[in-house]
Amino acid sequence: MQLSKETKDIQEQLGHYCQTGQLIKPIVGAKLERLPHYRRLVFNVIKDSLSSAYPLTKSLIGDEKFYQLCFAFFSTHACKEPQVYKMTGEILTYFKEHDVLNLKSEFPFIEELMLFEWTEMEMYMMADLALPKAKKSGDWLHDILVLNPESRLLDFTYPVYKVKPNQLLKEKAGQHFCVAYREKNTGKIYFIDVSPLVALIISAINTGNKLHSIFDELNQSGIKLNEEQKDKIVAFLKSESSLVLGFIH
């Protein structure tokens, strides 16, 4: 049923007040002294959701600064997502454009830390993807390897996925890769630290390249792997049965 113009106007006025604390004009049927309670309740929903989505960030910067970050986001950002958990991802865009409290200067890795936390949340909540058909046995070098479709290859400047936040200031900026995947039976999200070489190989596998072809291309590009190095890469892939699901002959 379509809302009347009057009802829609009242909703928009109340929404504007809850976000900004400012009344465009008196809201029909609302008692002025009660309006702050609505704003407080809405903000608490946003703050609690952000606290659940970014516990590491909250622990790093402390309750007071996290409160101020949440309030700045809540009061000035026009959220587009109707689902609360998706709304928590919008703070990444907001924070990229606004260095609230100079947090990015104090913690140069904080955007990546928040991205890491959001990735875990987003992957945990995403809809189930159909698993491709794959055989459990095959030739690791000459068959196509099937990767978990609920996986992502991530690269960071700081190792936010394996170093405690309060230790990250000691880390120098560099190049760090990990593979994130969702375990089918439990829904748990795993982050696996990988070398730049393994990241390159996984990326190539994901586009349908066979492992022996990848090794050949690496050799032609000047990256020469001996048999022991190749065996270690195969052993790593074998050990990650929730990432490599099987083979296509």
N, C-alpha and C positions, 0 to 999 in steps of 0.2 A: 504494500500500500504506500502510495506517495505521500510524503509529509506535506502539510499545509505550509504556506510561506511564513505564517506567523510562528509555527513550531520550529521551522528551520532557522529562522532569525534568532529565536530564543536560544537554540542549541549553539549557534555560532557565537552569540554574545557571551554565553556561559563558558564556552571553550576558550574564547579570547581572554576572558577574565582569569580563568584557571591557569592559563599559561603566563600571562603578563602581569596579573594583579591590577589591571586597569579596566574600568568600565567604559564602554563606548557610550552607553546611555543606560538608564535604569532598566533592569530586566523584569519583565512583566511576571508577577506572581512570586518573585524572589525577595526574601528578607535580607536586607543589606548586611545585617550583623552576622548572618549565617554563611555568607559567601566565602569568607576566608577558610572555613572548614572544608568546603569543596576543593578549594585550591590545595590545601594541605594534604587531603586524602589522595588527590590525583598525583601530586608530586611524590608522595610516599610510594605509590605504585611504581612510578618511573625509577625512583632511587633504589628501591628494593630489587627491581629487575636488573638494573645496571650493576648493583652489588653482587647479584648472583652470576651475572655474565662475566664480570671482571674482578674476581676476588684477588688475584695476584697484583693487579694494578692498585686496588684499594689498599692492600697491605703495604705496598711499596710507598705510596704517597701519604698514607695516613687518612684517618676518618674525616678530618676537617677539610683537607684539600679535595678529597674525593666528593664530599658533600658539595663543595663549591663548584666543582667540575659538573656534577649532576645538575645543579641548579642553573648554571649558565646554559647548559644544553637544553634543559627543560623550558627555560623562560625565553629563549631566543631562537631556537631551531624549529622550523616548521616540519614536523614529522610527516612522512608520506606513507609509512607502513601501518595498516590497521591492526596487525598482530603484534602483541607486546614484545615477544621474543625477537621478532625481526626489527622492531624499533630499536632494540639495544645495539644493533649493527650500525645504525645511522650515526651513532656518536663518533665512529671512525672518520666519516666524511666531515662532520662538524669539527672534530679536533684537528684534522689536517688543515682546515682553514682558519682555526682560531687557537693560538697558543695560550690557553687559559692558565693563568698564574705562572707563566713562563716555565711550565712543566717540561716542555721539550728541550729547553736550554739546560734545565737541571738534570733531566734524565733523557739523554739523546736516543735511547732505545725504546722509549715508552710507546711510540706509535706501533712499533713491531710487536711489543709485548701485548698490546691490546688486540692487534690483528691475530696473533697466536691464540689468544683466549676466545676471540670471536669465531675463529675457524673451528675450534673444538665445539663450540655451541652450535654453529650453523650445521656442521656435519652430523652432529648428534641428532638434531631436530629435522634434518632434511628427509623428504619422502624416500621410501625404499626404492632402489633401482633394481630392475630385473637383472639377475646374474646371467652372463652369457654362458652358452653351452660349451663345456670344455671337458676333455678327457683327463683322467687323473694320472695317466702314465704317458710318457712320450720322450722325445729326444730334445734335451735342453738346448742343444746348439742348432738343430736343423728344423725344429717345429716352431710354429708361432706360439709365443707365451701369452696367456690370457691374464690380464691384471684385473684386480678388483675394481669395478667401475666406481665404487664409493671410496676413491682414493685421490689424493692430490700431491703433486710435487711442489714443495715450497722452498723459496730461497729468502734468506734474511742477511742483514748486515751484522746483526748481533745474534748470538746463540740463545735466543729467548726460550726455546723449547727444551733446553737441557741444563741451563744454568739458573740458579735461584735469582730472582729479581734483585735482591740486595747485594748480589755479587757481580752483577752485570756492569757496574761502573768500572770494575777492574779489567773488563774485557776491551780489547781494541776492535775497532770496526774492521770487518773482513768479509768473507763470503762463506756462508753456511747454508747447507741444504738438508732438508729432511723430507721424508715421505709420510703423509698422514693418511690413515685409512680407518674405516669403520669395520669392526669385526661383526660378521653377520649374525652370529648367535646371541651375542651379548649387547651389541650396539655400542660397545666401548670404543673410544677413539684412541688410536695409537700414533705416536710420532717417532719415526725411526731416523736417527742421524745417519746420513750417507755422505760419502765423499763427492766432490764435483764430478769425478769420473763416473761413479755409480749413478749419480743424478742424470748425467748425460745418457747413460745406457738405458736407464728406466724410461726416460723421455722417448728414446728411439723405439724401445719395446712397445710403448703405448701407441705408437703410430703404425704398428704392424710389422716392424722389422724383426727378422730372425737374429738370434744371438751371434751366429757365425758371420753373418753379413755385417753386423755392427762391429765386430772385432776387425773384419777386413777393412771397413771404412776408417776405423781408428788408425789402423796400421798405415793406410794410404795418406792420412792426414798428419802423420809423424808421431802418433802416440802408439808406440810398439809395446805390446803386452807379451810377457813370456807365459809359458804354460802354467806356471804356478799362480801367476796373477789371474789368469783366466779361470783356473780352478776355484780360486777364492771367490770370484764374482759369482760363479755358478753355485757354489756352496751357500753364499749369502742368499741368493734367490730361492734355493731349496728350503732354507730355514724359515722363510717368510711365507708359510702356506696360506695365510689369510690375505696376503697381498698378491701372490702369484697363484691363481686358482687352478691352472692346468694348461692343457695344450690343445692346439688345433693342428691336426696333421696335414 
